[in-house]
Amino acid sequence: MIKKITILVVLIFFAACKSHKRTTSTSHSRTQTTNKNEKPEEIHTKNGDVYVLPEDSGKFIEFPINSVEEYIATFAEIAQFEMKAYGIPASITLAQGILESGAGRSTLVKKTNNHFGIKCHTGWKGDYDFHDDDEKGECFRKYNHPMYSFRDHSEFLSSRARYSFLFDLDNDDYRNWAKGLKQAGYATDRKYPSKLISFIERYQLYKYDSYVKSAGYGVTKIPREYEVKSHTVIKGDTLYSISRKYFISVDEIMKMNNLNNSNLSVGQKLVVKSLKK
């Protein structure tokens, strides 16, 4: 009941604020909160339902959270919504949100509503702000509302080739999803999978996956088209740097090029694949 009331309040607030002008808490603003078109994209799930994010109110909205339990109560419904639309386990989405945002209490979240630590990356057209992370003053995506952070997280994982193998897993297989996120390079912390799994099992987040699956939702496949490209190795290239450039894993590069080790030579040509734009 609490979850349903939370989502209802959010939707009412969006409607009430529709006429307000856009304001942001940073001078580094752009014309969009996300890299989507003005008309919200419709997401069709496996059994025919359609999900669309509410219209952006243009106002930066904060959600004061006091505990992990309150974070879960506030965002579990949204995580299930995204699981239905994209096939990412709700348990994984919630666990990542808890870990990356400090259960909604980190400085980054308070400035940007960025619950998943997603940096700007090339091509980001939304708002942004700077925050010290691995390096000082790094660029992070900024959202007017946490719901847009959750949606961008879904799009981020489903639109990059290096995460594509995750969508072949059952979407209640949270253990292999947690391990796969680390394998694909989402985080450098070697304990990242065990931290996610710990949150999921401690707070029984897997039950939200069960709720979605019991409603008849299987694995949702997001169509992804790839194109094969060739990369010529230059001085300073490593398999890791190349994998980040083309959004694929090191393992994929090694398999496609029959490499037995990570040694590269300047001028060497590698077959890579990337998502079609």
C-alpha positions in Angstrom: 0.0 0.0 0.0 2.8 2.4 0.9 4.5 1.8 -2.5 1.3 2.4 -4.4 0.6 5.7 -2.5 4.2 6.8 -3.2 3.9 6.3 -6.9 0.4 8.0 -6.9 1.8 11.0 -5.1 4.7 11.2 -7.6 2.3 11.2 -10.6 0.0 13.8 -9.1 3.0 16.0 -8.4 4.2 15.7 -12.0 0.7 16.8 -13.2 0.5 19.7 -10.7 3.9 21.0 -11.6 3.5 20.7 -15.4 3.1 24.5 -15.9 6.2 25.5 -13.9 9.3 26.8 -15.6 12.5 24.8 -15.6 14.9 25.5 -12.7 18.1 23.7 -11.7 20.5 23.9 -8.8 23.6 24.1 -11.1 24.9 26.6 -13.6 25.8 23.7 -15.9 22.3 23.2 -17.3 21.2 22.2 -20.7 17.9 22.0 -22.5 16.9 18.4 -21.5 17.0 16.4 -18.3 17.6 13.2 -20.3 18.9 12.4 -23.7 15.4 11.5 -24.9 13.1 13.3 -27.3 10.4 15.6 -26.0 7.8 12.9 -26.5 8.3 10.1 -23.9 9.3 6.8 -25.5 6.8 4.0 -25.2 8.2 0.7 -23.9 6.2 -2.4 -24.9 6.7 -5.4 -22.6 6.5 -9.0 -23.5 2.8 -9.4 -22.7 1.7 -6.2 -24.4 1.7 -3.6 -21.6 3.0 -0.1 -22.4 5.0 2.0 -20.0 5.8 5.7 -20.4 7.5 8.0 -17.9 5.4 10.9 -16.8 6.1 14.3 -18.4 9.0 16.1 -16.9 7.8 18.9 -14.5 10.9 21.0 -15.1 11.5 21.3 -11.3 14.3 19.6 -9.4 12.7 17.4 -6.8 14.5 15.9 -3.8 13.4 12.8 -1.9 14.8 13.0 1.7 15.5 9.4 2.7 16.4 8.4 6.3 17.1 4.6 6.0 17.7 1.7 3.7 14.2 0.4 4.5 12.7 3.8 3.5 14.7 3.8 0.3 13.3 0.4 -0.6 9.7 1.4 0.3 10.1 4.6 -1.9 11.6 3.1 -5.0 10.6 -0.6 -5.1 7.6 0.1 -7.3 9.8 2.0 -9.8 12.4 -0.8 -9.9 9.6 -3.3 -10.7 8.2 -0.9 -13.3 11.7 -0.9 -15.0 12.0 -4.7 -14.7 8.7 -5.1 -16.6 9.9 -2.7 -19.3 13.6 -3.7 -19.7 14.1 -7.1 -18.0 16.6 -5.9 -15.4 16.0 -7.6 -12.1 14.3 -5.2 -9.7 16.5 -6.6 -6.9 19.6 -5.6 -8.9 18.3 -2.1 -9.6 17.4 -1.5 -5.9 20.7 -3.0 -4.7 22.7 -0.8 -7.1 20.7 2.2 -6.1 21.3 1.5 -2.4 25.0 1.0 -2.9 25.8 3.7 -5.4 23.6 6.4 -3.7 24.2 5.6 -0.1 20.5 4.6 0.1 19.6 8.0 -1.3 21.7 10.0 1.2 24.9 10.7 -0.7 26.1 14.2 -1.7 25.8 13.3 -5.4 22.2 12.3 -5.0 21.3 15.5 -3.2 22.8 17.6 -6.0 21.8 15.5 -9.0 19.2 12.8 -8.2 21.8 10.5 -9.8 21.2 7.2 -7.9 23.5 5.0 -10.0 26.7 7.0 -10.3 26.4 7.3 -14.1 28.9 9.8 -15.5 28.2 12.1 -18.4 30.0 10.1 -21.1 30.2 11.3 -24.7 26.9 12.2 -26.2 25.0 13.0 -23.0 22.7 15.9 -23.7 21.0 16.3 -20.3 21.9 18.4 -17.3 25.0 17.7 -15.4 27.1 18.7 -12.3 30.6 18.1 -11.1 31.5 15.8 -8.2 34.7 14.3 -6.8 34.9 10.6 -7.5 37.8 8.5 -8.9 39.2 11.9 -9.9 38.5 15.4 -8.8 35.6 17.3 -10.4 34.2 14.5 -12.6 31.0 15.1 -14.7 27.9 13.3 -13.6 24.4 13.2 -15.1 21.7 15.2 -13.4 18.0 14.5 -13.3 15.0 16.5 -12.2 13.5 13.5 -10.5 14.8 10.1 -9.3 12.4 8.3 -11.7 14.5 9.6 -14.6 17.6 8.3 -13.0 16.1 4.8 -12.8 15.0 5.0 -16.4 18.4 6.2 -17.6 20.0 3.3 -15.6 17.8 0.9 -17.6 18.7 2.5 -20.9 22.4 2.6 -20.0 22.6 -1.1 -19.4 20.3 -2.1 -22.3 22.0 0.1 -24.9 25.6 -0.9 -24.4 27.1 -3.9 -26.1 29.3 -4.9 -23.1 26.2 -5.6 -21.0 24.3 -7.5 -23.7 25.1 -10.9 -22.3 23.3 -10.0 -19.0 20.0 -10.0 -20.9 20.4 -13.7 -21.8 20.2 -14.5 -18.0 16.9 -15.1 -16.3 15.8 -11.8 -14.8 15.5 -13.3 -11.3 19.1 -14.6 -11.4 20.4 -11.8 -9.3 23.6 -13.6 -8.4 24.9 -13.9 -12.0 23.6 -10.4 -12.8 25.7 -9.0 -9.9 28.8 -10.9 -11.1 28.1 -9.9 -14.7 28.0 -6.2 -13.9 31.4 -6.4 -12.4 32.7 -8.5 -15.4 31.3 -5.9 -17.8 33.1 -3.1 -16.0 30.3 -1.3 -14.3 32.5 -0.9 -11.2 36.1 -1.5 -10.4 35.5 -2.7 -6.8 36.3 -6.4 -6.8 33.7 -6.8 -4.0 31.0 -5.2 -6.0 29.0 -8.4 -6.7 29.2 -9.6 -3.1 28.0 -6.2 -1.9 25.0 -6.3 -4.2 24.1 -9.8 -3.2 24.4 -9.0 0.4 21.9 -6.1 0.1 19.5 -8.3 -1.9 19.6 -11.1 0.6 19.6 -9.0 3.8 16.6 -7.0 2.7 15.0 -9.8 0.7 14.9 -7.7 -2.5 14.5 -10.8 -4.6 10.9 -10.9 -3.6 10.3 -7.9 -6.0 11.7 -10.1 -8.9 9.2 -12.8 -7.9 6.3 -10.3 -7.8 7.1 -9.3 -11.4 7.6 -12.9 -12.7 4.4 -14.1 -10.9 2.5 -11.5 -12.9 3.6 -13.3 -16.1 6.6 -11.2 -17.1 9.5 -13.2 -18.6 12.8 -12.0 -19.9 12.2 -8.8 -21.8 14.5 -8.5 -24.8 15.4 -5.0 -25.9 16.3 -5.1 -29.7 19.9 -4.2 -30.2 21.6 -3.8 -33.5 25.4 -4.1 -33.8 27.9 -3.2 -36.5 31.3 -4.7 -36.9 34.2 -2.3 -36.9 38.0 -2.4 -37.2 40.3 -0.8 -34.7 43.9 -0.1 -35.4 46.0 -0.2 -32.3 48.0 2.9 -31.5 50.6 3.6 -28.8 49.0 3.5 -25.3 46.1 1.3 -26.3 45.2 -1.6 -24.0 42.4 -4.1 -24.3 40.6 -2.4 -21.4 40.8 1.1 -23.0 39.6 -0.3 -26.3 36.7 -2.1 -24.6 35.6 1.1 -23.0 35.7 3.0 -26.3 33.5 0.5 -28.1 31.3 -0.5 -25.0 32.2 -4.2 -25.2 34.0 -6.4 -22.7 37.7 -7.4 -22.9 36.6 -11.1 -23.2 34.5 -10.2 -26.3 37.5 -8.6 -27.9 39.8 -11.5 -27.2 37.2 -14.0 -28.5 36.5 -12.1 -31.7 40.2 -11.8 -32.4 41.4 -15.2 -31.1 43.8 -13.6 -28.6 45.5 -15.8 -26.1 46.8 -12.9 -24.0 46.5 -9.1 -23.6 49.6 -8.2 -25.6 49.0 -5.7 -28.4 51.2 -4.3 -31.1 51.1 -0.8 -32.6 49.4 -1.1 -36.0 47.6 -4.3 -35.1 44.0 -4.5 -36.5 41.3 -5.7 -34.1 37.7 -6.6 -35.0 35.3 -4.9 -32.6 31.6 -4.4 -32.6 29.5 -1.5 -31.4 25.9 -0.5 -31.2 24.4 1.1 -34.3 23.4 4.7 -33.7 
